[in-house]
Amino acid sequence: MLEIKQAFDRSDKARLQALLPQVRGHGLEPWAAYWDLRLRLWKVPASEVQAFFSRWAGTYQEDRLRNDWLLLLGQRREWTAFQNELAQFRMNDDPEVRCYALWVEHLRTPGAGSQRLAEELRRLWHSQRESDDGCKSAARHFFEDKQLPALEVWRKARLAMEANRPRALREATDIVAPEAGTHLSQISADPARFLRDKTLALSRQRKELVTLALIRLATQDPEAAAEQLGKKWGGQLTAEERNWVWGVIGKRAALRLDPQAAQYFAQVSRDGDLSDDLLGWKVRAALRAGTQPQWSQVLSATAAMSENAAREPTWVYWRAKALMETAAAAPAAASPAPSGVHAGPLSTAPGSTASATPPQRAQALVMLQSIASMRGFYEQLALEELGQRISLPGRPAPLTAAERESARQNPGLQRALQAIAIGLRSEGVREWNYSVSLHRPGGLPERELLAAAQLACERAVWDRCINTSERSRGEIDIEQRFPMPLRESVIKRSRDIGLDPAYVYGLIRQESRFIMDARSHVGASGLMQIMPATARETAKHIGLQGFSLSQLNDREVNITLGTAYLKRALNDFGGSMALAAAAYNAGPSRPRVWRNGPVLDGAIWAENVPFDETRDYVKKVLSNATIYAAVLTGQPQSLRERLGSIGPREASAPPVDSKMP
């Protein structure tokens, strides 16, 4: 099987077909058959594709090939065959296939539901980093049929310009202004010169080109873009264009933790003109603005978000906080709190009801209650705002023998585990995920999810154990979601060097999901995902004699080096778990800069981490650690206490550990 996969990766059709007879009857034969046909798909007759579907009916490989076949039919514009095959497609998770489907539906029933179709297409197209044939071509069709406004095409161009995606930029402008190509090259190369050389923006196209130039300049120098917009171009652009550019300038300043960011966002006259991404950065800038957050701006920005964005726990939490803070400042908030209720965080103690509080605080209470749980960072913070600490839920009823056996006999799960066991981890993970979430509409029911997760736990496939168990909503098995492999080694090593074992487990869960031989795309290895240079320097720092990089995947060595580095980071950052986690992920030099500025609530600081990956990482490590602490101690915990407050390094602190990689 491994040789066949290697032949597939090399597109060596002859070698692959020569090996096929050797895997007849093998448990992973569907993969070999898929790889064989996938290499030849563009030239095989439809009858051979249909024969594959029949031979491997109900498998992941059948639906995986159907996905590939639908893309090919869409590229060929074979709409009848596409529509017939689409009805059999179970995964339904490919954005390009969905764009083709929207195009076909509009062709078949023009006028019927066109606005709904165009809106869904807009969301798909705008969310793509690089557009593909399906979404790009469907966008052109909807634009030419006057169902997709020119503004939405220009907005796609703006998104591509800010993200420095020249191909996506050109594809968007080719739809609405094909003659603008030369200007785009000039703008991308030197936006300041383009803006300096132009004096007027009278036509729609010229206004949008100036908007693109200002966006490009903002990614390089937000202050220069603000000056150009304020002194030269603001009066010539439409209000919508002006607001969007101010939003980009504000975001780019916020990414630099520039205190001017909130002031740039304040220039936006209508928050509804901004994308959800820009609105999110407006919230972050408002939270970080000076000694006190600008809560009114948090309210304004979250109110303008799309329905989907507004439901995210991040924005539910911060909107609820803003409602509480602005209610506290309003005259109506002078009413005394119900007896026994703290005037700060809302409480669900007896007597604390919506009717006993001002309407704005009552609304905040409802919002916090809608997300409060132990599931994640903001869910845990919501619990604490409601006056509760984070405690463990009751265990679900034990799995029955029949439930366990059903999971063991699931053919998709069997193939997935077999693939992972022989080194085809990517294929195994994909088939596992399909089997638990996509094979049936809505995925496996709760009890079957727990049984599948338990099967993965028993095979020590910890990432599938965790991810599968996390899909259950009603029943929560903490031992599955927060396993503790190598418990004796991790706890002993952590305590020997003065580290909280819960913090270490929280970090490992996020770093590798306990995959012992995990290797990242940047070369980090093992349970604690240690980079080679970091491993060498840390081994030297702690006096680990005879260390070589070949030992990085040794569990004990990896734990020794990873915990030593984490302890070193924690010491360097004055015991701040949030800063040390950021250093572990992004290196120590960045959080040394990110901590500068006003002293911030730890949650506000974490939300303002400029790197998406590191921001998510810090939040997950600390929320993980909070749960692990509850598991290890048997006592309710506080995430807020772990976050603390974060500000500049104190003058009395020891010198920076300049040798720490």
C-alpha positions in Angstrom: 0.0 0.0 0.0 2.8 2.4 0.8 4.4 1.8 -2.5 1.1 2.4 -4.3 0.7 5.7 -2.4 4.2 6.7 -3.5 3.5 5.9 -7.1 0.3 8.0 -6.8 2.3 10.9 -5.3 4.7 10.7 -8.3 1.8 10.4 -10.8 3.4 7.1 -11.9 0.4 5.4 -13.4 2.3 2.4 -14.8 3.9 1.5 -11.5 0.6 2.0 -9.6 -1.3 -0.4 -11.9 1.5 -3.0 -11.8 1.1 -3.1 -8.0 -2.7 -3.2 -7.9 -3.0 -7.0 -8.1 -1.0 -7.3 -4.9 -3.6 -5.5 -2.8 -6.8 -7.3 -4.0 -8.8 -8.1 -0.9 -6.7 -5.9 1.3 -8.6 -3.8 3.8 -7.3 -0.6 2.1 -8.0 -1.7 -1.4 -10.6 1.1 -1.9 -7.7 3.6 -1.5 -5.6 1.8 -4.1 -8.5 1.8 -6.6 -9.2 5.4 -5.9 -5.6 6.5 -6.5 -5.5 4.5 -9.8 -8.7 6.1 -11.2 -7.9 9.5 -9.8 -4.7 9.7 -11.9 -6.7 8.8 -15.1 -9.9 10.6 -14.3 -9.7 13.4 -16.9 -9.7 10.8 -19.8 -11.8 7.9 -18.6 -15.3 7.3 -19.9 -18.2 8.0 -17.6 -19.0 4.3 -17.5 -15.8 3.5 -15.7 -16.5 6.2 -13.1 -19.9 4.8 -12.5 -18.5 1.3 -12.2 -16.2 2.6 -9.5 -19.1 4.1 -7.7 -21.0 0.8 -7.8 -18.0 -1.3 -6.7 -17.2 0.9 -3.7 -20.7 2.2 -2.9 -21.0 3.7 0.6 -17.3 4.2 1.1 -15.4 7.4 1.6 -13.4 6.7 -1.6 -16.7 6.6 -3.6 -17.7 10.0 -2.4 -14.1 11.4 -2.6 -14.0 10.4 -6.3 -17.5 11.8 -6.8 -16.2 15.1 -5.5 -13.3 15.0 -8.0 -15.8 14.0 -10.8 -18.1 16.8 -10.0 -15.3 19.3 -10.3 -14.3 17.9 -13.6 -17.9 18.0 -14.9 -18.2 21.6 -13.7 -15.0 22.5 -15.6 -16.4 20.9 -18.7 -19.8 22.6 -18.2 -21.6 19.3 -18.4 -24.5 20.5 -16.4 -26.9 17.6 -16.8 -24.4 15.1 -15.7 -23.3 17.4 -12.9 -26.8 17.8 -11.5 -27.5 14.1 -11.6 -24.3 13.3 -9.8 -24.7 16.1 -7.3 -27.8 14.4 -5.9 -25.6 11.5 -4.8 -22.9 13.6 -3.2 -22.8 13.0 0.6 -19.9 15.2 1.7 -21.2 18.5 0.3 -18.3 20.3 1.8 -16.4 21.5 -1.3 -16.8 25.2 -1.9 -16.1 25.0 -5.6 -18.6 22.2 -6.1 -21.1 24.4 -4.2 -20.4 27.3 -6.5 -21.0 25.2 -9.5 -24.2 24.0 -7.9 -25.4 27.6 -7.4 -24.6 28.4 -11.0 -26.5 25.3 -12.3 -29.5 26.1 -10.1 -29.6 29.7 -11.5 -29.3 28.4 -15.1 -32.2 25.9 -14.5 -34.5 28.3 -12.7 -33.5 31.9 -13.6 -35.2 34.4 -11.4 -36.3 31.9 -8.8 -34.4 32.6 -5.6 -31.7 34.6 -7.4 -31.0 36.9 -4.5 -30.5 33.9 -2.1 -28.2 32.2 -4.6 -26.2 35.3 -5.3 -25.8 36.0 -1.5 -24.5 32.4 -0.9 -22.1 32.7 -3.8 -20.8 36.0 -2.5 -20.0 34.5 0.9 -18.2 31.6 -0.7 -16.3 33.7 -3.2 -15.3 36.3 -0.7 -14.1 33.7 1.8 -11.6 32.1 -0.6 -8.0 33.0 -0.4 -7.5 32.0 -4.1 -10.5 31.8 -6.3 -11.1 28.7 -8.4 -12.9 28.1 -11.6 -16.2 27.3 -10.0 -16.6 30.4 -7.8 -14.8 32.7 -10.2 -16.9 31.7 -13.2 -20.1 31.6 -11.2 -19.4 35.1 -10.0 -18.9 36.3 -13.6 -22.2 34.6 -14.6 -24.2 36.2 -11.7 -22.6 39.6 -12.4 -23.4 39.5 -16.1 -26.9 38.5 -15.3 -27.1 41.5 -12.9 -27.6 39.3 -9.8 -24.2 40.1 -8.3 -23.7 43.9 -7.8 -20.5 45.5 -9.1 -19.8 46.6 -5.5 -19.4 42.9 -4.4 -16.9 42.3 -7.2 -14.9 45.3 -6.2 -15.0 44.1 -2.6 -13.5 40.8 -3.6 -10.8 42.8 -5.3 -10.2 44.8 -2.1 -9.9 41.6 0.0 -7.4 40.2 -2.5 -5.4 43.4 -2.5 -5.2 43.5 1.3 -4.2 39.8 1.4 -1.6 40.3 -1.4 -3.3 37.8 -3.7 -2.5 39.1 -7.1 -4.2 36.3 -9.1 -7.4 36.6 -7.2 -7.2 40.4 -7.5 -6.8 40.2 -11.3 -9.6 37.6 -11.7 -12.0 39.9 -9.8 -11.2 43.1 -11.7 -11.3 41.2 -15.0 -15.0 40.7 -14.3 -15.9 44.3 -13.6 -13.1 46.3 -15.2 -10.9 44.2 -17.6 -9.1 47.2 -18.9 -7.7 48.0 -15.4 -4.9 45.5 -15.5 -2.1 48.0 -16.1 -3.2 50.1 -13.2 -3.2 47.1 -10.9 0.4 46.4 -11.7 1.3 50.0 -10.9 -0.7 49.9 -7.7 0.8 46.7 -6.5 4.4 47.8 -7.2 4.2 51.4 -5.8 0.8 52.5 -4.4 2.3 55.8 -3.0 3.5 56.8 -6.5 0.1 55.9 -8.0 -1.7 58.1 -5.5 0.8 60.9 -5.9 0.6 60.9 -9.7 -3.3 60.9 -9.8 -5.3 64.0 -8.8 -8.9 63.2 -9.5 -11.2 60.2 -9.0 -14.4 61.0 -10.9 -15.4 57.7 -12.5 -16.5 54.6 -10.6 -13.5 52.7 -11.8 -11.0 55.4 -10.8 -12.5 55.6 -7.3 -12.2 51.9 -6.9 -8.6 51.9 -8.2 -7.7 54.7 -5.7 -9.4 52.6 -3.0 -7.2 49.6 -3.9 -4.1 51.8 -3.9 -5.0 53.1 -0.4 -5.5 49.6 0.8 -2.2 48.5 -0.6 -0.5 51.5 1.0 -2.2 50.7 4.3 -0.7 47.3 4.4 2.8 48.9 4.1 2.3 52.2 6.1 -1.1 52.8 7.8 -0.1 56.3 8.8 0.8 57.3 5.3 -2.5 55.8 4.0 -4.4 57.7 6.7 -2.7 61.0 5.6 -3.6 60.4 1.9 -7.2 59.5 2.7 -7.6 62.4 5.1 -5.9 65.1 3.1 -6.4 64.2 -0.6 -8.8 61.4 -1.4 -11.5 61.3 1.3 -13.7 63.8 -0.4 -13.5 62.1 -3.8 -14.5 58.6 -2.6 -18.0 57.4 -1.8 -18.8 57.0 1.9 -18.7 53.2 1.5 -15.3 53.3 -0.1 -14.0 55.8 2.5 -15.3 53.6 5.4 -13.8 50.5 4.0 -10.3 52.1 3.6 -10.5 53.5 7.2 -11.4 50.0 8.3 -8.3 48.5 6.6 -6.1 51.3 8.0 -7.5 50.6 11.5 -6.9 46.9 11.1 -3.4 47.3 9.9 -2.6 49.7 12.8 -4.2 47.2 15.2 -2.0 44.4 13.9 0.9 46.6 14.8 -0.7 47.3 18.2 -0.6 51.0 17.3 -2.6 53.1 19.8 -3.9 55.1 16.9 -5.9 52.1 15.6 -9.1 53.0 17.5 -8.9 56.6 16.3 -8.7 55.3 12.7 -11.7 53.1 13.2 -13.5 56.1 14.7 -13.4 57.7 11.3 -15.8 55.0 10.0 -19.2 56.7 9.7 -21.2 53.5 9.1 -20.0 50.1 10.6 -22.3 48.3 8.2 -19.9 49.2 5.3 -17.2 47.0 6.9 -16.6 43.2 6.5 -16.9 40.9 9.5 -13.1 40.7 9.6 -12.7 44.5 9.8 -15.4 44.7 12.4 -13.6 42.1 14.5 -10.5 44.2 14.4 -12.5 47.3 15.3 -13.6 45.4 18.4 -10.0 44.4 19.3 -8.8 48.0 18.8 -11.6 49.3 21.0 -10.8 46.8 23.7 -7.1 47.8 23.7 -7.7 51.6 23.6 -6.0 53.2 26.5 -6.7 52.4 30.1 -10.4 51.6 29.6 -11.9 49.8 26.6 -14.2 51.9 24.3 -17.3 49.8 25.1 -19.6 51.9 22.9 -17.4 51.0 19.9 -17.5 47.4 20.8 -21.4 47.6 20.8 -21.4 49.4 17.5 -19.1 46.9 15.7 -20.7 43.8 17.1 -24.2 45.1 16.2 -23.0 45.5 12.5 -21.7 41.9 12.2 -23.4 39.3 10.0 -25.7 36.8 11.7 -23.1 34.1 11.5 -20.3 36.2 12.9 -22.4 37.6 15.7 -23.1 34.1 17.0 -19.5 33.3 17.5 -18.6 32.9 21.2 -15.9 35.6 20.8 -18.3 38.3 19.8 -21.2 37.1 22.0 -18.9 37.4 25.0 -17.5 40.9 24.2 -20.9 42.3 23.2 -22.3 41.0 26.5 -19.3 42.6 28.4 -19.9 45.9 26.6 -23.6 45.8 27.5 -22.7 45.3 31.1 -20.2 48.0 31.2 -22.3 50.6 29.4 -25.3 49.6 31.6 -23.2 50.2 34.6 -22.3 53.7 33.3 -25.9 54.6 32.5 -28.2 56.2 35.0 -30.6 53.2 35.1 -27.7 51.1 36.3 -27.7 53.0 39.6 -30.4 50.6 40.9 -28.9 48.3 43.6 -28.0 44.8 42.5 -30.2 42.0 44.0 -29.1 40.8 47.4 -26.1 38.6 47.3 -25.1 39.4 43.7 -21.7 40.9 43.0 -21.9 44.2 41.2 -19.2 43.0 38.7 -19.7 39.7 37.0 -23.3 38.7 36.5 -24.5 35.8 38.8 -27.0 33.0 38.5 -27.3 32.9 42.2 -30.9 32.6 43.7 -32.7 35.9 43.3 -30.6 36.9 40.2 -33.2 37.0 37.5 -33.5 39.1 34.3 -36.4 41.0 35.9 -34.2 42.0 38.8 -31.6 43.8 36.7 -31.7 46.7 34.2 -32.8 45.6 30.7 -29.3 46.0 29.3 -27.7 43.8 31.9 -30.6 41.3 31.5 -29.7 41.1 27.8 -26.1 40.5 28.7 -27.1 37.8 31.1 -29.0 36.0 28.4 -26.1 36.2 26.0 -23.6 34.9 28.5 -25.9 32.0 29.4 -26.2 31.1 25.7 -22.5 30.3 25.5 -21.5 29.5 29.1 -19.9 26.1 29.4 -16.5 24.4 29.9 -16.1 23.9 26.1 -13.7 26.7 25.2 -12.0 30.0 26.1 -15.0 32.4 25.9 -17.4 29.8 27.1 -15.4 29.4 30.3 -15.0 33.2 30.7 -18.8 33.5 30.3 -19.2 31.0 33.2 -17.0 33.2 35.4 -18.9 36.3 34.4 -22.0 34.5 35.6 -20.4 34.0 39.0 -19.4 30.3 38.5 -16.1 28.6 38.3 -15.2 25.9 35.7 -16.1 22.5 37.0 -16.4 19.1 35.3 -19.7 17.8 34.0 -21.0 14.5 35.2 -19.8 11.4 33.3 -22.1 9.9 30.6 -23.6 6.4 31.1 -21.0 3.7 30.3 -21.0 2.5 26.7 -22.8 -0.8 26.3 -21.2 -3.8 24.7 -23.4 -3.4 21.7 -22.4 0.3 21.2 -18.7 -0.6 21.4 -19.1 -3.5 19.0 -21.0 -1.3 16.5 -18.0 1.1 16.4 -15.5 -1.7 16.0 -17.5 -3.1 13.1 -17.9 0.3 11.3 -16.0 -0.3 8.0 -15.0 3.3 7.6 -13.5 3.5 11.1 -11.7 0.2 10.5 -10.1 1.4 7.3 -9.2 4.7 9.0 -7.4 3.0 11.9 -5.7 0.6 9.5 -4.4 3.4 7.3 -3.1 5.4 10.4 -1.4 2.2 11.7 0.7 1.7 8.5 1.7 5.4 8.2 -1.1 6.7 5.9 -2.2 9.2 8.6 -3.6 11.8 6.3 -5.8 9.3 4.5 -6.8 7.7 7.7 -7.8 11.0 9.3 -9.9 12.0 6.3 -11.7 8.7 6.2 -12.3 8.8 10.0 -13.7 12.3 9.8 -16.0 11.4 6.9 -17.2 8.3 8.8 -18.2 10.2 11.9 -19.5 13.5 10.4 -20.4 13.2 6.7 -21.4 9.6 5.8 -24.8 10.1 7.3 -26.7 13.4 7.2 -25.9 15.2 10.5 -23.1 12.7 11.3 -23.2 9.9 14.0 -25.6 10.3 16.9 -24.2 11.2 20.3 -23.8 7.7 21.7 -22.2 6.4 18.5 -19.7 9.4 18.6 -18.7 8.4 22.1 -18.3 4.8 21.0 -16.1 5.8 18.1 -14.1 8.1 20.3 -13.5 5.3 22.8 -12.4 3.0 20.0 -9.8 5.7 19.0 -8.7 6.1 22.6 -8.2 2.4 23.0 -6.0 2.3 20.0 -4.1 5.4 21.3 -5.1 7.5 18.3 -5.5 10.4 20.6 -6.3 13.1 18.0 -9.3 11.2 16.7 -10.3 10.3 20.2 -10.4 14.0 21.2 -11.9 15.4 18.0 -14.6 12.8 17.8 -15.6 13.2 21.4 -15.8 17.0 21.0 -18.5 16.6 18.4 -21.0 15.3 21.1 -23.1 18.2 22.4 -25.3 16.7 25.2 -23.0 14.0 26.7 -19.5 15.0 27.6 -16.8 12.4 28.4 -13.9 14.4 29.9 -11.6 11.4 29.9 -12.0 11.2 26.1 -11.7 15.0 25.5 -8.8 15.6 27.8 -6.8 12.3 27.9 -3.5 12.1 29.8 -1.2 9.7 28.0 2.2 9.3 29.7 0.7 10.6 32.9 3.5 9.5 35.2 6.3 11.0 33.0 4.5 14.3 32.4 3.5 14.9 36.0 6.8 13.9 37.5 8.9 16.0 35.1 6.6 19.0 35.5 6.7 18.9 39.2 10.4 18.3 39.3 11.0 21.6 37.6 8.2 23.6 39.2 5.7 23.5 36.3 1.9 23.1 36.7 1.2 19.7 35.0 -2.2 21.0 33.9 -0.5 23.7 31.9 1.9 21.2 30.3 -1.0 18.9 29.3 -3.0 21.9 28.0 0.0 22.8 25.8 0.6 19.3 24.5 -3.1 18.8 23.7 -2.9 21.9 21.5 0.6 21.2 20.0 0.3 17.6 18.9 -3.0 16.1 20.1 -0.6 13.5 21.7 0.6 12.2 18.3 3.9 10.8 19.4 5.7 11.2 16.1 3.9 14.5 15.0 5.9 16.7 12.7 4.8 20.2 11.7 5.2 21.8 8.3 8.0 24.0 9.8 9.9 21.0 11.2 8.8 20.9 14.8 8.8 17.3 16.2 7.2 15.1 18.8 4.7 15.5 21.6 5.7 19.0 22.5 6.6 20.0 18.9 10.1 21.2 19.4 12.1 22.8 16.6 15.7 21.4 16.0 17.5 24.6 17.0 15.4 25.0 20.1 16.1 21.4 21.0 19.8 21.8 20.7 20.0 25.0 22.7 17.6 23.7 25.4 19.6 20.5 25.7 22.8 22.6 26.2 21.0 24.9 28.7 19.9 22.0 31.0 23.1 20.0 30.5 21.5 17.1 28.7 24.6 15.1 27.7 24.9 13.2 24.4 21.8 14.7 22.9 21.2 14.3 19.2 18.3 15.4 17.0 17.5 11.7 16.3 16.2 11.6 19.9 13.5 14.2 19.4 10.8 11.7 18.9 11.8 9.8 22.0 8.9 10.5 24.4 11.0 11.0 27.5 13.5 13.2 25.8 10.8 15.3 24.1 9.0 15.8 27.4 12.2 16.7 29.1 13.2 19.3 26.5 9.7 20.7 26.0 9.0 21.2 29.7 12.4 22.8 30.2 11.8 25.3 27.4 8.3 26.1 28.7 9.6 26.6 32.3 12.3 28.9 30.9 9.7 30.9 29.0 7.5 31.1 32.1 10.4 32.4 34.1 11.4 35.0 31.4 7.8 36.3 31.3 7.3 36.6 35.1 5.1 33.6 35.4 2.5 34.7 32.9 1.0 31.6 31.3 -0.4 33.6 28.4 2.9 35.2 27.5 4.8 32.0 27.9 2.4 30.1 25.7 2.7 32.8 23.0 6.5 32.5 23.3 6.3 28.7 22.9 4.3 29.2 19.7 5.8 32.3 18.1 9.2 32.6 19.8 10.0 34.9 22.7 10.9 38.1 20.8 7.4 38.7 19.6 5.5 38.5 22.9 8.2 40.8 24.4 6.9 43.4 22.0 3.2 42.5 22.2 3.2 43.0 26.0 4.1 46.7 25.6 1.5 49.4 26.0 -1.2 49.7 28.6 -1.7 47.0 31.3 -4.5 44.9 30.0 -6.9 42.3 31.2 -5.4 39.0 30.1 -8.4 38.2 27.9 -8.1 41.5 26.1 -4.4 41.0 25.6 -5.0 37.5 24.2 -7.6 38.7 21.8 -5.2 41.3 20.4 -2.4 38.9 19.6 -1.6 39.9 16.0 -1.0 36.4 14.7 -4.2 34.4 14.1 -2.4 31.1 14.9 -0.8 32.4 18.1 -4.0 34.1 19.2 -6.0 30.9 18.8 -3.1 28.9 20.4 -2.9 31.0 23.6 -6.6 30.8 24.2 -6.8 27.1 23.6 -3.7 26.2 25.8 -5.1 28.2 28.7 -8.7 26.9 28.4 -7.2 23.3 28.1 -5.1 23.9 31.2 -8.1 25.0 33.1 -9.9 21.8 32.4 -6.8 19.6 33.1 -6.4 21.4 36.5 -10.0 20.5 37.3 -9.3 16.9 36.4 -6.0 16.7 38.4 -7.3 18.5 41.5 -11.0 17.5 41.5 -11.7 21.2 42.3 -13.5 24.0 40.3 -11.0 26.3 38.5 -10.7 29.8 37.2 -9.5 30.7 33.7 -9.4 34.4 34.5 -6.9 33.8 37.3 -4.7 32.0 34.9 -4.9 34.9 32.5 -4.2 37.6 35.0 -3.3 41.0 33.6 -0.5 41.7 31.1 1.6 44.8 30.6 5.2 46.0 30.0 8.1 44.2 31.7 8.6 45.7 35.2 11.8 47.6 35.7 12.7 45.4 38.7 12.4 42.2 36.7 15.5 40.2 35.9 17.2 40.9 32.5 15.6 39.2 29.4 16.8 35.7 28.7 18.5 36.8 25.5 19.8 33.3 24.6 16.3 31.7 24.7 15.5 30.7 21.1 
